[in-house]
Structure formats: C-alpha cells, structure tokens
Amino acid sequence: MANKALIHLLLLLLITGGHSDIIFKYENNCDYSVWLSASPSVDDADPESGPGTLEIFTMPDQWTGSIWVRTKCSVNDSNYFSCETGDCGSGTQDCQSPPPTYPVTLLNFDVKQPEVSYEVSLNHGHNVPVRIQPDGGSLVGGTGPCPVVDCIGDISNVCPSPLVAPNKDGLYVGCYSACDALKDPKYCCTGSFSGPAACQPNDYSKTFKQICNLAHTYPADNDPPTYKCSGAMSYNITFCPS
C-alpha cells in the first residue's frame, strides 16, 4: 500500500511540478471494497478501492460537490454494474456524476484554492464510517489547526426500524435519513418547515448526533460549523477509520 501511495505521489509531483495543488488521499480501512464516487465528477480512473488501499488524487482549484463511496457492488448477467448503497444508476463503475441512491454518507467540499470548506453530512443517511483529516493548514476565521471532522460510530446499532435500508436478502446495508425514508416536510425542512427558525432537530437527527456529534444530521444543522481550511498539504479521507 505504501509503495502504491508513493508512486501516486511521485507522479503527482512530476505532473504538477511540485506546486501546491489540492491533494485528496483516500484510504480504505474497511474489510471490504468500496467504489469512489463524486458529483460533479473528478478524475478517478480507478474507482474501486480494496481493503487497505490508498488512492491519491489532485482536485480542481475550483470545485464544489459531494464525494461518497458505493458498497457491495457487482455485475449481473447483462454486465450491468450496480451497488447496494450509493449506486449512481450509470450501470458502469464510472459514476458519471449523477447523485447517488440513498442512503449514503456524504462528504461535501467547496474547493477554492487555497481554501477548502468541508463537512460530513448525514442528511441523506449513512452507509460507511468516515473521517476527514486535513494535513497542516490553519482554520479560516478562527485560531489553530484545521479540525478533524468524522462520523465513526456504529449507526447500525441505533438506526430506527423505519429508517433501516435492507438489501434484497433483507440484511441491513445502511440507514436512511428521516426525510428520505418518511417524506415528511418537517424532516426535510420544506414548505412551512423551511428556514433555520422552522427547521429544527428531530428525534431521528438527535439519535444520529449522539453517535456522530461532528456530522451534520439535518438540513439546518450547523453544529459544528462547516469548517474552512487554508494551506493544508492534503485532505486525508479515511473510510472505516479505527
């Protein structure tokens, strides 16, 4: 794994001439493969990451979007590629930018070189534990280093039965958000429930917050705030961190 990461990094330095590009490192600590995905699409020619692998990519200087992973992916007899969570509907390993099938743990980024805003969002549920850890840099609008943001608790242990996402065999594969599962405006913060004053935490979001207090768990959640980091050497994204 270390040799593969070093080769990736050397190639990046050759391509960029050592300039301070935004570098994202994806490490898969899960005991199963995950398939990297993003919308809008970013350069990811090898989306499958097996257990214990590290992938390194440069990001565009200006990019706003979501990153997630697909799980339990397979190809059927008609050569159609699909996944139990995070599926893109493209029928191929290449996600081609559509939003994922929920539930999915979303990593939302706003890249404006050299500053990057980042959050872990459970607004569309949860499928894998994840951590975002900037390497170096300083917190914009505050003091000290750029904070770690993660959701590493076991959501499967607390997922309420109305929100459980099963696979075709009835086994748990993820936890929906209350909005996606129940389609209720008070959970989706739509209609008369739109806006920060009317969009309030609910019993489901409070359950998720107890497990993942650094993640945003409902549409108006801003605790903690969406952090903005300047000057980080890289953003280390770990799936299933220990």
Secondary structure, DSSP 8 states (H G I E B T S, - for coil): -HHHHHHHHHHHHHHHTT---EEEEEEE-SSS-EEEEEES--S-S--EE-TT-EEEEEE-SEEEEEEEEEEEEEE-TT--EEEEES--SSSSSS--S----SS--EEEEEEETTEEEEEEE-TT-BSS-EEEEEES-EETTSSSB---EEE-S-GGGT--GGGEEE-TTS-EEEE--HHHHH--HHHHT-GGG-STTT----HHHHHHHHH-TTSB-STT--SS--EEEES-SEEEEEES--
